[in-house]
Structures are given as structure tokens and as C-alpha cells.
């Protein structure tokens, strides 16, 4: 052993008198301890990074991730309140007010005239035949009629044919329902369940309470399927229309079907909205919007959208803002970097709202967005290269791979920077899922797709729900083509 191999804690004199075998043993032990020390230090660094990741995951909530607000833990910070405006609550002095317009006389069911009997000033009787001298005060009162169902009995007597002596009955006319319930009642059941989220058991009780109408619990799902069958051609027409649109916002949310994991997909366009229960996969996306889809898809960064050309995508900036807020809440350089990015995102949305309000035209929007794009690019490249957290570096690498898809809304008409339209369309379905826990059959999932598609598209087309559903059921029973929901142009 040479001098350089001597452990610093042993003096040169003692080391010189140490037998060679002991020196070799000390050297081996020292090398082993150094290796173990280095290994333990590496493990500490790895565990510290893992703890940081787990703590970050533990602190996730709807404000800094894609988690829904309903999953927020009690420790989640409350949403920031709107700043004070300095105005009192309620209608403002310049507010025009909202008043129910009076119906024209031909739409009034009954007129009741209240003439004065005594004068409130002199307390004398007022003759009933005095001519009117002033403006008639009109008060129209809306009221529901007595909630009593109409019951029509269709009789089919048997007669004997005078020619062949065979007993015969008349065939059921197309306008007569095949069962015990008419088209409006069947449509109402489907509407209350599929649009207003009334459970099947509550529907039975509701019909009994409001209309004294008896119906068994098992009959209600059968009537749902009656409506589902009637809406199938309408659903197909909406799907064809959606797949031909230039812009579609797409999203998905978990759904359970026969205790299997499925997802409820939605594609929102300007004229129609399409729902679909399927797996969470590229194949499901292609079945929803068609393959290939010729328009632009607004979405989050889920991998099923990755096969689309970046020039046909718009990544949701609301999702990105929550992710950057997640980095902003970290300590050290990551938080500083995230804070700088959030400043640019605030500028981005401010500029977009000015464009939406008409303060900027398309050319001015592109000019105002140019420095924001440049600064965001610089921050993303900085995050990829220097931010000391692999999660942030990976996030930046993904953004650079899809960079053009961040700015489609700047150059293309009809494209929004967020996917809020799809998320808003899914919210009623999410509330329905929380109450019904999904569907118990494939046929139930088809009903979910069709009733959500038709009612949401009816709302976009400003068509009342119930008359359209009742017409679809009546036409289905009569063997007639389904009603048209979408404009022909």
C-alpha cells in the first residue's frame, strides 16, 4: 500500500507499522463503505424526487390539474372570488328590467273583468253600467290545468265476414299506439330521465303524484328503448352532420356499462352535438368524428388525438393553464418559471377576450399574439433545458412537438383557444352518471347517446324537446320517416 491509499484518519507512522494484510483489509473496507455511501446518496436523491412528485400529486385539485371540481379534497383552495365592483347587489339603475310580455287576446283562455263596486274616496256605490274612462289594467295569470290524463279506449270488435264466414277484426291504425301509453307520455318519460336526470324509480312516483297514472317499474326502461329506437335515424343524421363540420370540440368522461369501464365521448360543433359511449381509444375517436376528419379538432393532450396533424388540432389552453398553475405552486426555480408562464397566459386570454368583444380584428389579434407566442416559446425551451424537474421538462418537450396546435385559434376562424364547449356539454351527463352509475346494458348506452345527442342539438337548433320526441315516437310507430332536426342547408 502506498501513501495515497492511507486513510486520512490514520497517521503515517501507524500506517507504516501496520501489517500489509491489515492494510489490504482496511483498504477493501474503505472502498466498500465509499461505494455504499455513494449508493445511499443516490437513493436519497431518488427518494427526495419521488416524495416531491407524490406531494405534488397530493396537492392536485381542479385549479391546477384536469381533475373535476367534484373531486377536490377539503384542503383544496377555494376559487378566487370576483373582485368588488362597487355596485349594490341586484338590478342596476340603468338596467332595463325583465318583464313577461302580455299575450294577445286570441291566446288568452279566459277573461275576467273586475269593475269597481265602491269608490275608495267617497265610499259611495259605483254603478255597474258606467262607461270606461281610463286605461284598462291587464294582469295575466298563468296556471296549470288539472293534471288528469286522458284515457282513450280503442275497441276492435269481431265480426263475421259475410263472404267466407271467417271472424275478422280491424287492424290497428298507424296513429294508435301499440301499447298502453301515448307518444307524448313516452317522450316525457325519456325526457325527464335523459335530460332532467330523474331516476326510473322517481319517475314512477312522479307520474303517480302528478297525474295519478299507474305504471310499473319494469315498464319504464322498455319505454326508454321505444324512444331510443325512434331516435336512431335522427342520431345517424346528426353524426353525419357533425363529421362534415369544419371545427369540432371533443372530450370524454368516464362511464360505466355493465360494470365495465367505458367513456362518454362528445363532439360539439356549431350546428349539432354528438355523444357516444365507447372505449377510450383512437378507434372510438375515429368512430365519433369520422376517419379522416377534415376539420379542426379542439381537445386536451390525450394520446388518442396524437395521430391528427398538428395543423388540424387546437390544444386547450384552459388545460394548459391548470398544468402551469401546478408548476407555479412548486418551490424554487420551478415555481418561478411557472409564475412567468402564467403571466403570459393571462396576457393571452386578455387579448383573446378583446378579439371576442370586437375590439380587435383577426389581423390585430395575430399582431398582438406574436410577442406572446415568442415569450411562451422562450419559456417552453427554458423549461425543457434548465428547469430542475423531469415532469416539467417532459411537459415542455410535449408542447414543442405540438407547437402549431397551440396557436390554431390565432389563424383560423371559428376555433376557440379552449375546449370549454365540450366540457360544458358533458357536465349534465356527469351529473346523470353520478345519480345512475352508468348503464346496465348496451341498449341502455345507445339510449344515453341518442337522448343526449337529440336534446342537446334541439337546444342548439332552438327546437322544443317534448314535441320533437313525441313526433319521433309517433312516426316510428306509424312506419314513417323520422322528423328532421337539422336544417337542410
Number of C-alpha atoms within 10 A of each C-alpha: 12 8 10 7 13 16 14 9 6 10 10 13 8 8 18 15 9 11 9 12 10 11 19 13 11 15 16 12 12 14 12 12 12 12 12 12 12 12 12 12 12 12 12 12 12 12 12 12 14 12 12 14 15 12 12 14 12 11 17 20 22 17 20 19 19 15 13 10 11 8 10 16 13 8 10 14 12 9 8 6 6 6 6 7 7 6 8 8 7 7 11 10 7 6 8 8 8 7 6 6 7 11 9 7 9 7 8 12 7 8 8 5 7 7 12 11 12 12 10 9 6 7 9 10 11 12 11 9 7 8 7 8 6 6 6 8 6 8 7 12 6 8 6 5 6 8 10 10 11 8 9 10 7 9 9 11 9 11 12 11 11 8 6 7 9 10 11 12 12 10 7 12 10 14 12 16 16 12 7 11 15 18 25 17 15 23 25 18 23 29 21 15 20 22 19 13 20 19 14 20 12 13 19 20 16 14 15 13 12 12 13 13 13 11 15 9 14 11 11 19 15 12 19 25 17 19 27 25 18 25 26 19 18 20 24 13 14 24 22 14 17 23 23 16 18 17 26 30 26 27 24 24 17 16 23 20 19 13 12 12 13 19 21 24 24 28 29 27 24 16 16 23 28 28 29 23 24 22 18 19 13 15 13 17 22 15 14 23 24 16 11 10 18 14 16 24 29 30 25 23 16 13 10 15 20 12 8 13 13 19 16 17 27 29 28 20 21 18 20 22 19 20 20 23 19 23 24 21 16 17 9 11 15 19 18 16 20 23 19 15 22 21 12 17 20 12 13 18 15 12 19 21 12 13 15 13 9 10 12 17 13 14 11 12 18 17 13 17 17 11 12 17 17 11 14 18 17 13 19 22 17 14 23 22 13 12 22 13 16 13 13 22 19 13 16 20 16 13 20 16 10 18 16 16 21 20 21 22 20 19 12 12 11 12 21 22 20 21 24 19 19 22 19 11 21 21 12 15 22 18 13 20 18 11 12 16 14 25 19 14 12 12 15 17 22 20 24 25 23 26 24 24 25 25 21 21 24 20 14 15 15 9 14 11 18 20 14 21 27 20 17 27 27 25 18 21 18 15 11 12 12 18 18 13 17 16 7 5 3
